[in-house]
Amino acid sequence: MAEPNRLQITAASPDPALLTLPWHLPLEEWPDSVLAALPRGISRHVVRFVRLSGRVIAVKEIGETVAHREYELLRQLSRIDVPSVEPVGVITGRRSLDGEPLTPALVTEHLAFSLPYRALFSQYLRPDTATRLIDALAVLLVRLHLHGFYWGDVSLSNTLFRRDAGAFAAYLVDAETGDLHHRLSDGQRAYDLEIARVNVIGEMMDLEAGEILDSPIDTITVGEMLVVRYEELWQELTTSEWFEPGELWRVEARINRLNDLGFDVGELDMSTDIDGTRIRIQPKVVDAGHHHRRLMRLTGLDVQENQARRLLNDLDSYRVEFDRQGEDEEFAAHDWLTNVFEPAIRAVPRELRGKLEPAEIFHELLEHRWFKSQEANRDLPMNEVVRTYVDEVLRHRPDEEAVLGLDTMTLQAISDEDDELIG
């Protein structure tokens, strides 16, 4: 007589609907009625996407010990906010109707709007797709290493990609060979990076052999590019720099160098010392629209994503300059809006305000102030550079045909304040 099926579900918040799935069948035999038709990457294990409770989950057959270990690793990565798939649970005790034991399964949330790299290359994409994927993988690998995570099998196959405003954001999808440490040694990082280089070259060669690539790509160069981009980013993110209180323009220079490398800065961590301030920048993978949403929440300004990023950088510098990092950012944002942004826009002559949106004017003011501060080798206050910006830059710009969105309201509110002051 066959042993009864003693299915066990290990999960932080188990979904009762998991019990309705056909766990008595090998994954390869699951009926189409429960499966979701989504593109799958290459995996050494059987993986299926399943519709469950209005969402999609990924089910992977894997050994019990490895399944529990990967589940715990993914939970730890989630807690430290590393871009990775969310673990749902581990299913053990599976048996067929004949009582034969079946392989346990790891269940994770499917990352909405994500694609494996092969699906991306099988579509019509811009010629620089490979470069953008490598950049995203470099960001992810640096982020993992900064948190002490040794991946052990870095590859495009073990990564999912989301489109992100012309670029891609990368997410770890397979932590089976990973290990979390307090800190990685240089040797561990170098070995992980070498694994990544070799795997990426191999994967690109597979695409080339399968005639999936529309245009010829130097596969060796792509692998080397990952190493170069990783090392550039690691250097910029981990090098400490000292500066005097009057040299905050150098913080912006640091951020600009990262932007020039094609990377974004989602977090700026600074610690104050008796002799100065040590700068340490940590990467944060952010979804498209992140900066816009944060600025809207803090200030009510409705601007474009890149404008929002620039304004938030200035807000963060304002908090550092006035030692308000430990304070609720909403209070600091209100003061920044009142004491920095609005006075800068009011300082622009009324007849010139229609040339650009207020957020774009402020962005250009920041650029102008940075160049002038660099020339003077000291921080220049905004009121010192507004006049030269107006005379040297803004007066020579053509009027824009329209100013759209909430910025029109901002501009009107500032004009109304001027009328009250004049009256």
Secondary structure by P-SEA (a helix, b strand, c coil): cccccccccccccccccccccccccccccccccccccccccccccbbbbbbcccbbbbbbbbcaaaaaaaaaaaaaaaaaccbbbbbcccccccccccccccbbbbbbccccccccaaaaaacccccaaaaaaaaaaaaaaaaaaaacccccccccccbbbbbcccbbbbbbcccccccccccccaaaaaaaaaaaaaaaaaaaaaaaaacccccccaaaaaaaaaaaaaaaaaaaacbbbbbccccaaaaaaaaaaaaaacccccbbbbbbcccbbbbbbbbbbcccaaaaaaaaacccccccaaaaaaaaaaaaaaaaaaccccccaaaaaaaaaaccaaaaaaaccccccccccaaaaaaaaaaaaaaaaaaacccccccccaaaaaaccccccccccccccaaaaaaaaaaaaaaaaac
